[in-house]
Amino acid sequence: MGQTNTTSWRGFVFLGFSSFGELKLPLFALFLSLYLVTLTSNVFIVVVIRLDSHLHTPMYFFLSFLSCSETCYTLGIIPRMLSSLVMGGQAISYMGCAAQMFFSASWACSNCFLLAVMGFDRYVAICAPLHYASRMKPTLCIQLVGISFVSGYLFGLGMTLVIFHLPFCNSHEIQHFFCDTPPVLSLACGDTSLSELGILLLSLLVLLVSFCFITVSYAYILAAILRVPSAEGRKKAFSTCASHLTVVIVHYGCASFMYLRPKASYSLERDQLVAVTYTVVTPLLNPVVYSLRNRAVQAALRNALQGRLLGKG
């Protein structure tokens, strides 16, 4: 018990990127540039959706909350990561590490549920277009977003409690750039098999349930698209889902690699690379993909840049 209290007082030290040597400054410049673009583009997407009445639909309502969640997720991780690249190992308190894990896990889980909700929205839009307005009412959209965030926070709390009920009596050096579950769990002493199983089950529940929901939605969508008589009609119907599918594939691919693996397969350099992709590149993917593939968003962005929405025209 005394050792646990000592760790609680000392906290932890991040050693992520410590082996990168002279690459630290180029990586800092790269990640800072990507982060600023990510932050700016996500905020811009939210503002444009809020101000352009043409985008006041359920799909863009969900997209705006996904952008907000992604922005919050990066704010809790990337600034400290950038600081570590410049100043070396960064200390974080015991409670600070627990808070970072809780919020990062909560927003990551919320993103999974929001993507599932967006898949359901595409299902209703394509499979029941005549009933879309009556089914996807504003009250239902608000409830779905609320359920996504509440569920995300509950799973995030569960993952944090599973880790931080353990005593940390070994090294307090985290071989990572933020308080993620695998590297923090590796510092716990004693038998951690039950905690590893708990994290695996919680991760499976979040990823597989939401992914299965998306898969079922797209099974119905695909069946509906195949019934469209013209090739042009099928292409138009599928194009409304392409952006969402792209984000889903990258998001779930990275998340599955990070959290659905046995402990023996962990690799410091490889895991950090995947974590960087998940924390830096994936949040940038949402506004980029939706901006490049969606004409309505493109038109709204052009209007905003020309000052029509912001009263500068």
C-alpha positions as CSV (number, residue, x, y, z in Angstrom):
1,M,0.0,0.0,0.0
2,G,2.9,2.3,0.8
3,Q,4.3,1.8,-2.6
4,T,1.0,2.7,-4.2
5,N,0.9,5.9,-2.2
6,T,4.5,6.7,-3.3
7,T,3.5,6.3,-7.0
8,S,0.4,8.4,-6.4
9,W,2.6,11.2,-5.1
10,R,5.3,10.9,-7.7
11,G,3.0,10.3,-10.7
12,F,4.4,9.2,-14.0
13,V,6.9,10.3,-16.7
14,F,6.3,10.0,-20.4
15,L,9.2,8.5,-22.4
16,G,7.5,8.4,-25.7
17,F,9.7,9.3,-28.7
18,S,12.8,9.1,-26.4
19,S,14.5,6.9,-28.9
20,F,13.9,9.1,-31.9
21,G,16.9,11.3,-31.3
22,E,17.5,14.0,-34.1
23,L,14.0,13.2,-35.5
24,K,12.3,14.9,-32.6
25,L,12.3,18.4,-34.1
26,P,11.2,17.4,-37.6
27,L,8.4,15.3,-36.0
28,F,7.4,18.2,-33.8
29,A,7.1,20.4,-36.8
30,L,5.1,17.8,-38.7
31,F,2.8,17.0,-35.8
32,L,2.3,20.6,-34.9
33,S,1.3,21.4,-38.5
34,L,-1.1,18.5,-38.7
35,Y,-2.6,19.4,-35.4
36,L,-3.2,23.0,-36.3
37,V,-4.8,21.9,-39.6
38,T,-6.9,19.4,-37.7
39,L,-8.0,21.9,-35.1
40,T,-8.8,24.6,-37.6
41,S,-10.6,22.3,-40.0
42,N,-12.8,20.7,-37.4
43,V,-13.7,24.0,-35.8
44,F,-14.4,25.4,-39.3
45,I,-16.6,22.4,-40.1
46,V,-18.7,22.9,-36.9
47,V,-19.1,26.7,-37.6
48,V,-20.1,26.2,-41.2
49,I,-22.6,23.5,-40.3
50,R,-24.0,25.8,-37.6
51,L,-24.3,28.8,-39.9
52,D,-25.4,27.3,-43.2
53,S,-29.1,26.4,-43.2
54,H,-28.6,23.9,-46.0
55,L,-26.6,21.8,-43.7
56,H,-29.2,21.7,-40.9
57,T,-29.9,18.0,-41.5
58,P,-29.3,15.0,-39.2
59,M,-26.2,13.8,-41.1
60,Y,-24.4,17.1,-40.6
61,F,-25.8,17.4,-37.1
62,F,-24.0,14.2,-36.2
63,L,-20.9,15.2,-38.1
64,S,-20.6,18.4,-36.1
65,F,-20.7,16.5,-32.9
66,L,-18.2,14.0,-34.2
67,S,-15.9,16.9,-35.1
68,C,-16.4,18.4,-31.6
69,S,-15.6,15.0,-30.0
70,E,-12.5,14.6,-32.2
71,T,-11.3,18.1,-31.2
72,C,-11.7,17.4,-27.5
73,Y,-9.9,14.1,-27.9
74,T,-6.9,15.7,-29.6
75,L,-6.8,18.6,-27.0
76,G,-6.3,16.1,-24.2
77,I,-3.3,14.4,-25.8
78,I,-1.5,16.3,-28.6
79,P,-0.3,19.5,-26.7
80,R,1.4,17.4,-24.1
81,M,2.8,15.1,-26.8
82,L,4.3,18.1,-28.6
83,S,5.8,19.3,-25.4
84,S,7.4,15.9,-24.9
85,L,9.0,16.1,-28.3
86,V,10.7,19.4,-27.5
87,M,11.5,19.1,-23.8
88,G,11.9,15.3,-23.4
89,G,10.3,13.3,-20.7
90,Q,7.2,15.0,-19.2
91,A,5.9,14.3,-15.8
92,I,2.2,13.9,-15.1
93,S,0.5,13.3,-11.7
94,Y,-1.3,10.1,-10.8
95,M,-4.7,11.8,-10.9
96,G,-3.7,13.7,-14.1
97,C,-2.9,10.4,-15.8
98,A,-6.2,8.9,-14.6
99,A,-8.1,12.0,-15.9
100,Q,-6.3,11.9,-19.3
101,M,-7.1,8.2,-19.7
102,F,-10.7,8.7,-18.7
103,F,-11.3,11.6,-21.1
104,S,-9.4,10.1,-24.0
105,A,-11.1,6.7,-23.6
106,S,-14.5,8.4,-23.2
107,W,-14.2,10.5,-26.4
108,A,-12.8,7.5,-28.4
109,C,-15.7,5.4,-27.3
110,S,-18.2,8.2,-28.1
111,N,-16.7,8.5,-31.6
112,C,-17.4,4.8,-32.1
113,F,-21.0,5.3,-31.1
114,L,-21.4,8.4,-33.1
115,L,-20.1,6.6,-36.2
116,A,-22.7,3.9,-35.5
117,V,-25.5,6.5,-35.3
118,M,-24.3,8.1,-38.6
119,G,-24.6,4.6,-40.1
120,F,-28.1,4.4,-38.9
121,D,-28.9,7.8,-40.4
122,R,-27.6,6.7,-43.8
123,Y,-29.7,3.5,-43.5
124,V,-32.9,5.5,-43.0
125,A,-32.0,8.0,-45.7
126,I,-31.4,5.3,-48.3
127,C,-33.8,2.5,-47.3
128,A,-36.7,4.7,-46.2
129,P,-36.3,8.0,-47.9
130,L,-40.0,8.9,-47.8
131,H,-40.0,8.5,-44.0
132,Y,-36.6,10.1,-43.4
133,A,-38.0,13.4,-42.1
134,S,-40.6,11.8,-39.9
135,R,-38.2,9.3,-38.4
136,M,-35.0,11.4,-37.9
137,K,-36.7,14.1,-35.9
138,P,-34.5,16.7,-34.0
139,T,-35.5,15.1,-30.7
140,L,-34.4,11.7,-31.8
141,C,-31.1,13.1,-33.1
142,I,-30.4,14.8,-29.8
143,Q,-31.2,11.6,-27.9
144,L,-28.9,9.6,-30.1
145,V,-26.0,12.0,-29.6
146,G,-26.7,12.1,-25.8
147,I,-26.7,8.3,-25.6
148,S,-23.5,8.2,-27.6
149,F,-21.7,10.5,-25.2
150,V,-23.2,9.1,-22.0
151,S,-22.3,5.6,-23.1
152,G,-18.8,6.8,-24.0
153,Y,-18.2,8.3,-20.6
154,L,-19.5,5.2,-18.9
155,F,-17.1,2.9,-20.8
156,G,-14.3,5.4,-20.3
157,L,-14.9,5.4,-16.6
158,G,-15.0,1.6,-16.6
159,M,-11.6,1.4,-18.4
160,T,-10.0,3.9,-16.0
161,L,-11.3,2.1,-12.9
162,V,-10.1,-1.2,-14.2
163,I,-6.5,0.2,-14.5
164,F,-6.3,2.5,-11.6
165,H,-7.6,0.2,-8.9
166,L,-4.2,-1.6,-9.3
167,P,-1.1,-0.8,-7.3
168,F,1.8,0.8,-9.3
169,C,4.9,-0.4,-7.5
170,N,7.3,-0.9,-10.5
171,S,8.7,1.8,-12.8
172,H,6.8,5.0,-13.1
173,E,8.1,5.6,-16.6
174,I,5.4,5.3,-19.3
175,Q,6.8,4.2,-22.6
176,H,4.3,6.2,-24.6
177,F,3.3,9.8,-25.1
178,F,0.0,9.7,-23.2
179,C,-1.8,7.6,-20.6
180,D,-3.2,4.9,-22.8
181,T,-4.4,1.7,-21.2
182,P,-1.7,-0.8,-22.5
183,P,1.4,1.1,-21.4
184,V,0.0,2.2,-18.1
185,L,-1.3,-1.3,-17.3
186,S,2.3,-2.7,-18.0
187,L,3.5,-0.6,-15.0
188,A,1.2,-2.3,-12.5
189,C,2.6,-4.9,-10.2
190,G,1.0,-8.2,-9.2
191,D,-1.3,-10.3,-11.3
192,T,-2.9,-8.1,-14.0
193,S,-4.6,-10.9,-16.0
194,L,-8.1,-9.9,-14.8
195,S,-7.5,-6.3,-15.6
196,E,-6.2,-7.2,-19.0
197,L,-9.4,-9.3,-19.6
198,G,-11.6,-6.5,-18.4
199,I,-10.0,-4.0,-20.8
200,L,-10.3,-6.5,-23.6
201,L,-14.0,-7.2,-22.9
202,L,-14.8,-3.5,-22.6
203,S,-12.9,-2.7,-25.9
204,L,-14.7,-5.6,-27.6
205,L,-18.0,-4.4,-26.4
206,V,-17.5,-0.9,-27.7
207,L,-15.8,-1.8,-31.0
208,L,-17.7,-4.9,-32.0
209,V,-21.2,-3.7,-30.9
210,S,-20.9,-0.4,-32.7
211,F,-19.2,-2.0,-35.7
212,C,-21.8,-4.7,-36.0
213,F,-24.5,-2.0,-35.9
214,I,-22.7,-0.3,-38.8
215,T,-22.4,-3.6,-40.6
216,V,-26.1,-4.4,-40.3
217,S,-27.0,-0.9,-41.5
218,Y,-24.8,-1.2,-44.5
219,A,-26.1,-4.6,-45.3
220,Y,-29.5,-3.1,-45.7
221,I,-28.1,-0.1,-47.6
222,L,-26.3,-2.4,-50.0
223,A,-29.4,-4.4,-50.6
224,A,-31.4,-1.2,-51.3
225,I,-28.7,0.2,-53.6
226,L,-28.6,-3.1,-55.6
227,R,-32.3,-2.7,-56.3
228,V,-31.8,0.7,-57.9
229,P,-32.3,0.1,-61.6
230,S,-29.8,2.5,-63.1
231,A,-26.0,2.5,-62.6
232,E,-26.1,6.3,-62.1
233,G,-28.7,6.0,-59.4
234,R,-26.7,3.3,-57.6
235,K,-23.6,5.5,-57.8
236,K,-25.4,8.5,-56.4
237,A,-26.9,6.5,-53.6
238,F,-23.5,5.0,-52.6
239,S,-21.7,8.3,-52.8
240,T,-23.8,9.5,-49.9
241,C,-22.1,6.8,-47.8
242,A,-18.6,6.8,-49.1
243,S,-17.3,9.5,-46.7
244,H,-18.7,7.8,-43.7
245,L,-17.3,4.4,-44.8
246,T,-13.9,5.9,-45.3
247,V,-13.8,7.3,-41.8
248,V,-15.2,4.1,-40.3
249,I,-12.5,1.9,-41.9
250,V,-9.6,4.0,-40.7
251,H,-11.1,4.6,-37.2
252,Y,-12.0,1.0,-36.5
253,G,-8.8,-0.3,-38.1
254,C,-6.5,1.8,-35.8
255,A,-8.7,1.2,-32.7
256,S,-8.8,-2.6,-33.2
257,F,-5.0,-2.7,-33.7
258,M,-4.4,-0.7,-30.5
259,Y,-6.9,-2.4,-28.2
260,L,-7.8,-5.9,-29.5
261,R,-4.4,-7.5,-29.3
262,P,-2.7,-9.8,-26.8
263,K,-0.2,-8.1,-24.5
264,A,2.7,-10.2,-26.0
265,S,2.3,-8.5,-29.4
266,Y,2.9,-4.9,-28.1
267,S,5.8,-3.0,-29.7
268,L,6.8,0.4,-28.5
269,E,7.7,2.0,-31.8
270,R,4.9,0.4,-33.8
271,D,2.3,1.1,-31.1
272,Q,3.4,4.8,-31.0
273,L,3.1,5.0,-34.8
274,V,-0.4,3.6,-34.7
275,A,-1.3,5.8,-31.8
276,V,-0.1,8.9,-33.7
277,T,-2.2,7.9,-36.6
278,Y,-5.2,7.5,-34.4
279,T,-4.7,10.7,-32.5
280,V,-3.4,13.0,-35.2
281,V,-4.4,11.7,-38.6
282,T,-7.9,10.2,-37.9
283,P,-9.3,13.5,-36.5
284,L,-8.0,15.3,-39.6
285,L,-9.7,12.7,-41.8
286,N,-13.3,13.7,-40.9
287,P,-13.3,17.2,-42.2
288,V,-11.0,16.4,-45.2
289,V,-13.0,13.5,-46.4
290,Y,-16.4,15.2,-45.9
291,S,-15.1,18.4,-47.5
292,L,-13.6,16.6,-50.5
293,R,-16.5,14.2,-51.2
294,N,-19.5,16.2,-50.3
295,R,-20.8,19.0,-52.6
296,A,-23.0,20.6,-50.0
297,V,-20.1,21.0,-47.6
298,Q,-17.9,22.3,-50.5
299,A,-20.5,24.9,-51.4
300,A,-20.9,25.9,-47.7
301,L,-17.1,26.2,-47.3
302,R,-16.9,28.3,-50.5
303,N,-19.6,30.6,-49.1
304,A,-17.8,30.9,-45.8
305,L,-14.4,31.6,-47.4
306,Q,-16.1,34.3,-49.5
307,G,-17.5,35.9,-46.4
308,R,-21.1,35.3,-47.2
309,L,-21.8,33.4,-44.0
310,L,-19.6,35.4,-41.7
311,G,-20.9,38.8,-42.9
312,K,-17.6,39.8,-44.6
313,G,-18.9,39.7,-48.2
